[in-house]
Amino acid sequence: MKIFSGTKSEVLTKNICYILNKELKEFSSFGIVNEEIKPGKLKIDKFSDGEILPLFEESIRDQDVFFVQTTNTSDNIVETLLVVDAAKRAGCRSFTLVAPFQGYSRQDKTDHLRSSIGSKMLADVLTAAGVTRLITIDLHASSIQGFYNIPVIHLNGNKIFINYIKENKIEDLTIVAPDQGAVKRASDFCKAFPESTFAMINKKRIKPNEIHSMELVGDVTGRNVVIVDDMADTLGTMCKAAELLMSKGAKSVKCIATHGVLSGKAFENLENSVMDEVLVSDSISYNPVRPMPAKLKYISCAGLIAKSIWSLVQRRSIHEINSI
């Protein structure tokens, strides 16, 4: 087994290796117990016009390669495809793409006869390039797994945040789904908090990132609310949902989103919102050019990924890791 990092996932890859070394190696029955697991040597050059050229600087012949790369941008996707090609040409035994955030997952169906189904197209391209297994967290629609003709390890992003919420010992807790699509995810989160109540918001959207209306289904009067979703993009929906919840008598509102896309006016929306805190994972690397908003907190998904990788290496079940 060898682990390599894409350009935008270097910190996450180092954290994964750190956890594998410190917490999981003692349980291994394999011959790599006494060897340090560290990111492999992969050089990714760019020509002046942006063309990408990957080069493995160590042998990977007959190795099980794990490549960590979030596919949130077109450059990351092309880089991933070229790395897959380089690995297959170098004789790797298998190639597992660890994509904490799998891009184009919002395009899981078509609402118009002349639009694309991006998640299906991406699945076809990755499979054709030579990816033999995918590890990802919280696809926007779980049905996307069916687009792949290879094994898909679909990890439960709720596991990343449960301990943080428990440590805060929030009283009068209510878990809220921000729309119909998030009901299953939010109700799953509720399992970790038996004393909590559940509510949902019914929203009508007129186009991407623009909401027409919202209505609350349930009671949040005097409750501390945690909104649970898979993705935080412009935060427009979350901010409006928080305003609705506060107007209905909620004491406080926090938001949990597995993937912090945070595009457009996300930071501005967050600073002006009534939300106390927004929690996201590091499935998408933070842009250090922007100052970190006080209300934004990152919680690493490295532990969840590391445990799943080690279970695969040891031929163990991932069900216990993934269930609440």
C-alpha positions as a printed Julia matrix, in Angstrom:
324×3 Matrix{Float64}:
   0.0    0.0     0.0
   1.2    3.49   -0.91
  -0.6    6.77   -0.33
  -0.13   9.8    -2.58
  -1.56  13.29   -2.48
  -3.01  15.54   -5.12
  -2.03  19.2    -5.29
  -4.94  20.43   -3.16
  -5.02  17.63   -0.57
  -1.5   17.61    0.85
  -2.43  18.6     4.41
  -5.3   16.11    4.55
  -3.04  13.33    3.23
  -0.43  14.05    5.9
  -3.13  13.91    8.57
  -4.39  10.59    7.23
  -0.88   9.15    7.35
  -0.36  10.51   10.86
  -3.51   8.75   12.12
  -2.58   5.52   10.36
   0.83   5.6    12.07
  -0.27   6.64   15.55
  -3.58   4.88   16.03
  -4.08   2.04   13.6
  -0.74   0.34   12.89
  -0.82  -1.71   16.1
  -3.88  -3.57   14.84
  -2.3   -4.63   11.58
  -1.41  -8.23   10.82
   0.43  -7.21    7.68
   4.14  -6.87    7.05
   4.09  -3.07    7.02
   3.62  -2.84   10.79
   7.15  -1.68   11.4
   7.26   0.69    8.45
   6.23   4.31    8.66
   3.3    5.23    6.46
   3.94   8.56    4.79
   2.82  10.33    1.62
   4.55   8.87   -1.42
   6.76  10.83   -3.77
   4.59  12.2    -6.54
   5.7   15.23   -8.51
   3.04  17.22  -10.33
   4.46  19.82  -12.68
   2.57  22.49  -14.58
   3.6   24.1   -17.84
   3.2   27.84  -18.18
  -0.09  27.34  -20.04
  -1.5   25.23  -17.17
  -0.89  21.78  -18.69
  -0.4   19.19  -15.95
   2.34  16.56  -15.91
   2.44  14.01  -13.03
   5.49  11.84  -12.31
   5.87   9.12   -9.67
   9.35   9.45   -8.17
   9.31   6.0    -6.6
   8.33   2.54   -7.77
   4.67   1.59   -7.49
   4.85  -1.66   -9.45
   2.37  -4.21   -8.05
   1.4   -1.76   -5.3
  -2.1   -0.82   -4.1
  -2.14   2.92   -4.7
  -4.37   5.27   -2.68
  -4.56   8.74   -4.22
  -6.13  11.51   -2.1
  -7.64  14.28   -4.18
 -10.85  16.23   -3.82
 -12.41  16.67   -7.25
 -14.08  20.03   -6.7
 -12.51  21.78   -9.7
 -11.88  20.92  -13.34
  -8.11  21.18  -12.79
  -8.31  18.68   -9.93
 -10.31  16.28  -12.08
  -7.84  16.46  -14.98
  -4.93  16.09  -12.55
  -6.58  12.99  -11.09
  -7.1   11.43  -14.51
  -3.47  12.0   -15.47
  -2.24  10.54  -12.16
  -4.42   7.46  -12.73
  -2.91   7.05  -16.2
   0.64   7.45  -14.88
  -0.01   4.9   -12.12
  -1.45   2.3   -14.48
   1.45   2.77  -16.89
   3.85   2.34  -13.94
   2.32  -1.07  -13.21
   0.3   -0.47  -10.02
  -1.86  -3.39   -8.9
  -4.89  -1.27   -8.02
  -5.78   2.41   -7.89
  -8.12   3.7    -5.2
  -9.26   7.29   -5.56
  -9.88   8.88   -2.17
 -12.07  11.85   -3.07
 -13.53  13.22    0.18
 -15.64  15.57   -1.94
 -16.63  14.13   -5.29
 -17.33  16.97   -7.69
 -20.39  17.28   -9.92
 -22.47  15.26   -7.44
 -25.23  17.85   -7.65
 -25.71  16.84  -11.28
 -27.18  13.42  -10.48
 -30.23  13.81  -12.72
 -31.46  16.03  -15.51
 -34.29  18.52  -15.13
 -34.12  19.44  -18.81
 -33.8   17.32  -21.93
 -30.76  19.28  -23.1
 -28.74  19.39  -19.86
 -25.94  17.09  -18.67
 -25.78  14.5   -15.9
 -22.32  15.46  -14.7
 -21.95  12.85  -11.96
 -22.62  10.02  -14.43
 -20.15  11.45  -16.92
 -17.47  11.79  -14.23
 -18.06   8.21  -13.1
 -17.62   6.94  -16.66
 -14.42   8.94  -17.2
 -12.8    7.85  -13.92
 -13.65   4.21  -14.53
 -12.37   4.34  -18.11
  -9.12   5.96  -16.91
  -8.45   3.0   -14.61
  -9.75   3.82  -11.12
 -10.52   0.49   -9.45
 -12.22   1.77   -6.29
 -13.62   5.06   -4.95
 -13.69   6.27   -1.35
 -15.83   9.35   -0.84
 -17.91  11.12    1.81
 -21.55  12.2     1.55
 -22.38  12.18   -2.11
 -25.12  14.72   -2.76
 -27.34  11.79   -3.75
 -26.47   8.29   -2.59
 -27.9    6.9    -5.84
 -24.77   8.21   -7.6
 -23.03   5.04   -6.4
 -25.0    3.24   -9.07
 -23.23   5.23  -11.8
 -19.98   3.4   -11.01
 -19.11  -0.11  -12.18
 -16.43  -0.28   -9.5
 -16.73  -0.57   -5.68
 -17.74   2.72   -4.01
 -17.0    3.19   -0.3
 -19.56   5.83    0.64
 -18.64   7.18    4.08
 -21.08   8.79    6.48
 -20.08  12.43    7.01
 -22.19  12.68   10.17
 -19.49  10.69   11.98
 -17.1   13.62   11.63
 -19.18  16.0    13.75
 -20.94  13.9    16.38
 -18.18  14.06   18.99
 -17.91  17.85   18.67
 -21.64  18.31   19.29
 -21.54  15.86   22.22
 -18.58  17.67   23.79
 -20.55  20.94   23.68
 -23.38  19.28   25.67
 -26.12  21.24   23.93
 -29.38  21.19   25.88
 -32.83  21.3    24.27
 -31.32  20.09   21.02
 -33.31  19.96   17.8
 -31.86  18.59   14.57
 -33.2   20.26   11.44
 -33.09  19.16    7.81
 -32.84  22.26    5.59
 -34.83  20.6     2.78
 -36.46  17.31    1.79
 -33.22  15.97    0.34
 -31.46  16.27    3.71
 -34.12  14.47    5.78
 -32.39  11.09    5.73
 -29.01  12.6     6.66
 -30.47  14.71    9.47
 -32.56  11.87   10.89
 -29.46   9.66   10.86
 -27.64  12.35   12.87
 -30.5   12.26   15.38
 -29.65   8.66   16.25
 -26.57   9.87   18.13
 -28.72  12.18   20.28
 -31.73  10.24   21.59
 -33.04  13.21   23.6
 -33.15  15.51   20.57
 -36.2   16.39   18.49
 -36.47  16.66   14.72
 -37.82  19.26   12.31
 -37.45  20.09    8.63
 -37.75  23.01    6.28
 -39.75  22.78    3.1
 -38.21  25.06    0.51
 -39.09  26.0    -3.04
 -36.17  26.81   -5.33
 -36.59  28.79   -8.55
 -33.03  28.19   -9.79
 -29.62  27.07   -8.39
 -28.57  29.08   -5.29
 -31.85  31.02   -5.26
 -34.75  30.17   -2.92
 -38.33  31.25   -3.54
 -39.91  30.41   -0.18
 -39.44  28.37    3.02
 -41.74  26.92    5.63
 -40.96  25.09    8.87
 -42.4   21.65    9.57
 -42.05  21.07   13.31
 -41.56  23.12   16.48
 -38.28  24.8    17.49
 -39.59  27.13   20.19
 -37.01  27.41   22.97
 -34.71  24.91   21.24
 -31.03  25.01   20.3
 -31.03  24.05   16.64
 -28.39  22.23   14.59
 -29.0   22.26   10.83
 -27.48  19.19    9.14
 -26.64  19.19    5.44
 -24.04  17.75    3.07
 -22.79  20.94    1.47
 -22.28  24.61    2.29
 -21.89  26.57   -0.94
 -22.94  30.24   -0.93
 -24.65  29.72    2.48
 -27.69  31.59    1.15
 -30.01  28.7     2.01
 -28.49  28.21    5.46
 -28.75  31.9     6.33
 -32.4   32.09    5.31
 -33.13  28.87    7.15
 -31.48  30.25   10.3
 -33.53  33.44   10.08
 -36.72  31.39    9.73
 -35.8   29.22   12.73
 -34.98  32.21   14.93
 -38.26  33.86   13.94
 -40.05  30.68   15.05
 -38.57  30.89   18.55
 -35.26  29.02   18.35
 -32.69  30.01   21.0
 -29.65  29.43   18.78
 -28.72  27.99   15.4
 -25.62  26.09   14.37
 -25.0   24.54   10.97
 -23.16  21.35   10.05
 -22.14  20.74    6.43
 -19.75  17.98    5.41
 -18.33  19.87    2.44
 -17.37  23.53    2.77
 -17.56  24.66   -0.86
 -17.92  28.29    0.31
 -18.16  30.02   -3.03
 -19.49  33.4    -4.1
 -20.64  35.54   -1.17
 -20.4   32.7     1.35
 -18.09  34.5     3.77
 -20.09  37.71    3.62
 -23.34  35.8     4.12
 -21.85  33.97    7.1
 -20.65  37.14    8.84
 -24.07  38.76    8.43
 -26.06  35.69    9.47
 -27.82  34.93   12.75
 -26.03  31.57   12.95
 -23.7   31.07   15.91
 -21.37  28.68   14.12
 -20.88  26.76   10.87
 -18.97  23.47   11.04
 -17.46  21.96    7.9
 -14.92  19.22    7.28
 -11.61  19.63    5.5
 -12.83  17.58    2.53
 -12.15  20.75    0.53
  -8.96  22.56    1.5
  -9.33  26.01    3.05
  -8.22  28.93    0.9
  -5.63  30.77    3.05
  -5.96  33.89    0.89
  -9.22  34.61    2.67
  -9.23  35.41    6.4
 -10.94  32.71    8.47
 -14.4   33.94    9.59
 -14.92  33.75   13.33
 -18.1   31.7    12.88
 -16.43  29.07   10.68
 -14.82  25.96   12.17
 -13.1   23.08   10.38
 -13.19  19.52   11.73
 -10.94  17.01   10.0
 -12.31  14.03    8.1
  -8.85  12.39    8.17
  -9.79   9.97   10.96
 -12.82   8.62    9.12
 -10.83   8.16    5.92
  -7.83   6.6     7.68
 -10.0    4.02    9.41
 -11.7    3.09    6.16
  -8.35   2.72    4.34
  -6.97   0.52    7.1
 -10.09  -1.65    7.12
  -9.71  -2.18    3.39
  -6.04  -3.08    3.77
  -6.89  -5.55    6.54
  -9.9   -6.96    4.65
 -12.19  -5.88    7.48
 -15.75  -4.62    7.37
 -16.33  -0.87    7.1
 -19.91  -1.12    8.36
 -19.0   -0.42   12.0
 -16.93   2.6    11.01
 -19.8    3.99    8.96
 -22.81   3.39   11.2
 -24.07   5.53   14.06
